[in-house]
Amino acid sequence: MTLLIAMSLLLSVTIVAAAILATRSSQSLAVSILSAGLVSLLASVQFLLLAAPDVAMTEAAIGSGLTTFLFFFVLGRVRGGEHD
């Protein structure tokens, strides 16, 4: 029981640190995108620890995977100057 609480506390602190990094890293958009993806991935681990595997899988697939990919795709198109 105490191991679960310790892991949950460690994950919560890491999520807050990654969220601060995502909002404060003004030098690189790639670092911000990766930090936001890390927040989502750690949140999915937290959901798994809280015995919600369906929510954890959805958060990992959509929040961490798809959203991070979409942000990098849009960033590449904006930096490349491509037009439709």
N, C-alpha and C positions, 0 to 999 in steps of 0.2 A: 504494500500500500504506500509506504513512504517512497519507494523507488518510482512509482507512478507519479506522485506529487513532485518529486525532484525533477523527473524528466519533463513534466508539464511546465514547471517553472522555468527550466532551462530553455525549452522551446519558446515560451512566451517572451523571454528576454531577447532571444535571438530574433524572433519575429519583429519586435520593436526596433532592435538595432538595424535590421535590414530595411525596415520601413523608413527609418530616419536617413539611412544611406540613399535610399531611392528618391527621397524628396530633397535631399541636400546636395547631391552630386551634380552640380551644374556644369562641370567640365566635360562630362561625357554622357551622352544619351544612352549609349550601350550599357554603361554601368547602371544607370537608372532602370533600364528595362530588365536587366538581369537581376537586380535587387528586388524589383517588383515580382518577378517570377519566383525568386527565392522565398519571398513572403508567402506567396500562394502555395508553394510546395511544402513549406514548413507548416502552414495551416492545415494542409491535408494530412500530414503526419499527426498533428494535434487532434484532428477529427478521428483518426484511427485509434489513438490512445483513449479517446472518449467513447469508444465502441460504436462508432457510426461509419462503418466501412463504405456504405453507399455514397454518403456525402463526401468522404475522403477520395473515393475514386472519381467522382464528378469534379471536385476541386482540382485534383491533380491533372485530369485530362483537359478540362476547359480553362480553369484559372491559370494553371502553370504552363501547360503545353500550348494550347491553341492561342491564348492571348499573347504569350511571349513571341510566338512565331508571327502572329499578325502585326505586332508592334515592330519587329525587325523587318518584316516585309514592307510595311509602310515607310519606315525610316530609309530603307534602301531606295524606294521609289522617289521619295522626297529629295534625298541627296543626289540621286542620279539625274534628276530633272526630267524624268520621262513623262510624257503626256499621252492621253488616250486618243 
